[in-house]
């Protein structure tokens, strides 16, 4: 496929949209890829990536290897994704600090709509699908109330979070940010990206260096997960699509507890800077919330989040009907 500069600029623009989606729990970068018409090429390109590229590079040259593995497409796309994630991360941190109830309400609406969207794709509900939905829901809920496996200050946990969260690149309808939320790593990863941005802007190596290293660890986990999940999930979708969708729906149902807007911190931990930060919290009713619960605005933002997903679904269906 021969592409011109303007074609790659368009791919980068689609990457910007995917990156913005991946920062927000409930919105999938995979959905944006599908709507914009690059999903199949993305999956196929990822599938083909292997160590054979070095053999072709050695025997036929770098340009042949680059073209054969469609790396110009990946470079343009991931450039847009990267720029978008870095830009939106700082905004998300600000909004979470300033308007936590409203932001979590918006996220809550997004995930509820995502549950409906994914569940609708299950064509035939049988006892197996229902059983798996219940099991996945219970398991997911137990994860949300359990003590976190680790924090993003631990490199192994950061790698694991990247490994699992990259599922968003593979599945339309499933959000990587949602997976990070379920793992308790969302705020930490967003914070790392924000630190990297601040370090670059201020040229502060004391901030830039550690943030860059931790982001590389997360990226390595994501790259590893991308290769593993792209094969496994494609096999599962081909042979057990309904069961796979039922499990994904269940995980989102159980994780709603994690995104509930009104929380009470029950345990703090000390971070690397010696500051006390929330470690374990629990969902509470709005009337028990310390501060203004903003119930009416919370409902409004949840509805907006809910409708956002169905707007994306509308465009996805239009795209699908044109194919």
C-alpha positions in Angstrom: 0.0 0.0 0.0 1.5 3.3 -1.1 0.8 6.2 1.2 1.6 9.9 1.0 2.5 12.4 3.7 -1.1 13.5 4.1 -2.2 9.9 4.6 0.3 9.4 7.5 -0.9 12.7 9.0 -4.4 11.4 8.9 -3.2 8.2 10.7 -1.5 10.3 13.3 -4.8 12.2 13.8 -6.6 8.9 14.3 -3.9 8.0 16.8 -4.6 11.2 18.7 -8.2 10.2 19.0 -7.2 6.7 20.2 -4.9 8.1 22.8 -7.5 10.4 24.1 -9.9 7.5 24.4 -7.4 5.3 26.2 -6.8 7.9 28.9 -10.6 7.8 29.8 -11.9 4.7 31.6 -14.9 3.3 29.7 -13.8 4.5 26.2 -11.7 2.1 24.2 -8.9 3.0 21.8 -9.9 -0.2 19.9 -13.4 1.3 19.3 -11.9 4.4 17.9 -9.6 2.3 15.7 -12.6 0.4 14.4 -14.7 3.6 13.8 -11.8 5.2 11.9 -11.2 2.2 9.7 -7.7 1.1 10.8 -8.6 -1.7 13.3 -8.0 -4.6 11.0 -4.7 -3.1 9.6 -3.5 -2.5 13.2 -4.3 -6.0 14.4 -2.7 -7.6 11.2 0.4 -5.4 11.5 0.8 -6.4 15.2 0.4 -10.1 14.3 3.1 -9.9 11.7 5.7 -8.3 14.1 8.3 -10.8 15.1 12.1 -11.2 15.2 12.1 -12.1 11.6 12.4 -8.4 10.9 16.1 -8.5 11.9 16.7 -11.3 9.4 15.1 -9.4 6.6 17.0 -6.3 7.7 20.3 -8.1 7.5 19.6 -9.8 4.1 17.6 -7.2 2.2 18.3 -4.0 4.0 16.5 -1.7 6.5 14.1 -0.1 4.0 12.8 -3.5 2.9 12.2 -4.6 6.5 10.6 -1.4 7.4 8.2 -1.5 4.5 7.4 -5.2 4.8 6.4 -4.8 8.4 4.4 -1.7 7.8 6.3 0.3 10.4 5.5 3.7 8.9 1.9 3.0 9.8 2.8 2.0 13.3 5.1 5.0 13.8 2.5 7.5 12.6 -0.3 5.9 14.7 1.7 5.5 17.9 3.1 9.0 17.6 -0.5 10.3 17.7 -1.4 8.0 20.6 1.7 9.1 22.6 1.2 12.8 22.1 -2.5 12.5 23.0 -1.9 10.5 26.2 0.8 12.9 27.4 -1.5 15.9 26.7 -4.7 14.4 28.3 -2.9 12.9 31.3 -2.2 16.3 32.8 -5.8 17.5 32.3 -7.1 14.3 33.9 -4.9 14.8 37.0 -6.1 18.4 37.3 -9.8 17.4 36.9 -9.5 14.5 39.4 -7.9 16.8 42.0 -10.4 19.6 41.4 -13.7 17.9 40.5 -13.3 14.3 41.7 -17.1 13.5 42.1 -18.0 14.8 38.7 -15.1 13.1 36.9 -15.8 9.7 38.5 -19.5 10.2 37.8 -18.6 10.7 34.1 -16.4 7.6 34.1 -19.2 5.7 35.9 -21.6 6.5 33.1 -19.0 5.5 30.5 -18.5 2.1 32.0 -22.2 1.4 32.5 -22.8 2.2 28.8 -19.8 0.0 27.9 -21.4 -2.9 29.8 -24.6 -2.5 27.7 -22.6 -2.2 24.5 -20.5 -5.3 25.0 -23.4 -7.3 26.4 -25.5 -6.5 23.2 -22.8 -8.2 21.1 -23.6 -11.6 22.8 -26.0 -13.1 20.3 -27.1 -16.2 22.3 -27.3 -16.2 26.1 -27.0 -19.7 27.4 -26.2 -21.1 30.9 -22.5 -21.0 30.1 -22.5 -17.3 29.3 -24.7 -16.4 32.3 -22.5 -18.5 34.7 -19.3 -16.9 33.4 -20.9 -13.4 33.6 -21.7 -14.0 37.3 -18.3 -15.5 38.1 -16.4 -12.7 36.4 -18.6 -10.1 38.1 -17.9 -11.6 41.6 -14.2 -11.9 40.9 -13.9 -8.4 39.6 -15.8 -7.0 42.6 -13.5 -8.9 45.0 -10.5 -7.4 43.3 -11.9 -3.9 43.8 -12.3 -4.4 47.6 -9.0 -6.3 48.1 -5.8 -4.7 49.1 -4.0 -3.6 45.9 -1.4 -6.1 44.5 1.1 -3.4 44.5 1.7 0.3 43.5 3.1 1.9 40.4 6.3 2.6 42.4 7.0 -1.1 42.2 8.6 -1.9 38.8 7.2 -5.5 38.6 3.6 -4.2 39.2 4.1 -1.4 36.7 5.2 -4.0 34.1 2.2 -6.2 34.9 -0.2 -3.2 34.7 1.1 -2.5 31.2 0.9 -6.1 30.2 -2.8 -6.4 31.2 -4.0 -2.9 30.2 -2.9 -3.2 26.6 -6.1 -5.3 26.1 -7.7 -2.0 25.0 -5.7 -2.0 21.8 -7.1 -5.4 20.9 -10.8 -5.3 21.9 -13.3 -2.6 20.7 -15.5 -1.8 23.7 -12.9 -2.5 26.4 -10.9 0.4 27.9 -7.3 0.1 29.0 -7.8 2.9 31.5 -10.7 0.8 32.9 -8.3 -2.2 33.3 -5.8 0.1 35.1 -8.6 1.3 37.4 -9.5 -2.3 38.2 -5.8 -3.0 39.1 -5.6 0.2 41.2 -2.9 1.6 38.9 -4.8 4.3 37.0 -3.8 7.3 39.0 -0.2 6.1 39.3 0.3 5.7 35.6 -1.4 9.0 34.8 0.9 10.6 37.4 4.0 9.1 35.8 3.0 10.6 32.4 2.3 13.9 34.1 5.7 13.8 35.8 7.4 13.1 32.5 5.7 16.0 30.9 6.7 18.4 33.7 10.2 17.1 33.6 10.5 17.8 29.9 8.9 21.3 30.2 11.2 22.3 33.1 14.2 20.2 31.9 14.4 18.8 35.5 16.4 15.6 35.2 15.6 14.6 38.8 12.0 14.2 37.7 12.4 13.4 34.1 14.8 10.4 34.6 12.8 8.3 37.1 9.5 9.1 35.2 11.0 8.0 31.9 12.4 4.8 33.3 9.0 3.9 34.9 7.2 4.7 31.6 9.6 2.5 29.7 8.9 -0.4 32.1 5.2 0.1 31.6 5.6 0.3 27.8 7.7 -3.0 27.8 4.8 -4.7 29.7 2.4 -3.3 27.2 4.4 -4.5 24.2 4.7 -8.0 25.7 1.0 -8.1 26.5 0.2 -6.8 23.0 1.9 -9.9 21.4 0.4 -12.3 23.9 -3.1 -11.0 23.9 -3.3 -10.4 20.1 -3.0 -14.1 19.5 -4.9 -15.4 22.5 -7.9 -13.1 22.2 -8.2 -13.6 18.5 -8.3 -17.3 19.1 -10.9 -16.9 21.9 -13.1 -14.7 19.7 -13.0 -17.1 16.8 -13.8 -20.1 18.9 -15.7 -18.9 22.0 -16.9 -15.3 21.2 -20.0 -15.3 23.4 -18.2 -16.7 26.4 -15.4 -14.2 26.0 -17.8 -11.3 25.7 -19.7 -12.6 28.8 -16.5 -12.7 30.8 -15.6 -9.1 29.7 -19.1 -7.9 30.6 -18.9 -9.5 34.0 -15.5 -7.9 34.8 -16.9 -4.5 34.0 -20.0 -5.0 36.1 -18.0 -6.0 39.2 -15.6 -3.1 38.7 -18.3 -0.5 38.9 -17.6 -0.5 42.7 -14.1 0.9 41.8 -15.5 3.8 39.8 -18.3 4.8 42.3 -18.0 8.6 42.7 -18.4 8.7 46.4 -15.5 7.2 48.4 -14.1 7.2 51.9 -10.4 6.5 52.4 -9.9 3.8 55.1 -6.2 3.3 54.8 -3.2 5.5 53.7 0.3 4.6 52.6 3.5 6.6 52.5 4.9 7.2 49.0 8.5 7.5 47.9 8.4 11.3 48.7 7.3 10.6 52.3 3.7 11.8 51.7 0.6 10.0 52.9 -1.6 9.1 49.9 -4.8 7.1 49.8 -4.2 3.3 49.6 -7.5 1.6 50.3 -11.0 3.2 50.0 -14.6 2.1 50.1 -17.7 3.1 48.3 -20.3 5.1 50.4 -23.6 6.7 49.9 -23.7 10.3 48.9 -25.2 11.4 52.2 -22.1 10.0 54.0 -19.6 11.8 51.8 -17.4 14.3 53.5 -18.0 17.5 51.5 -20.5 18.5 48.9 -21.8 15.3 47.2 -23.0 17.2 44.2 -25.7 14.6 43.5 -27.6 16.4 40.7 -24.4 17.3 38.8 -23.1 13.8 39.4 -26.2 12.3 37.8 -25.9 14.8 34.9 -22.2 13.8 34.2 -23.0 10.1 34.5 -25.7 10.5 31.8 -23.3 12.5 29.6 -20.8 9.7 29.9 -23.4 7.1 29.2 -24.6 8.9 26.0 -21.0 9.3 24.9 -20.5 5.6 24.4 -23.7 5.2 22.4 -22.7 8.1 20.2 -19.4 6.2 19.5 -21.5 3.0 18.9 -23.7 4.9 16.4 -20.6 6.0 14.4 -19.2 2.4 14.7 -22.4 1.0 13.3 -22.4 3.4 10.4 -18.8 2.5 9.6 -19.7 -1.2 9.8 -22.6 -0.8 7.5 -20.5 0.9 4.8 -18.0 -2.0 4.8 
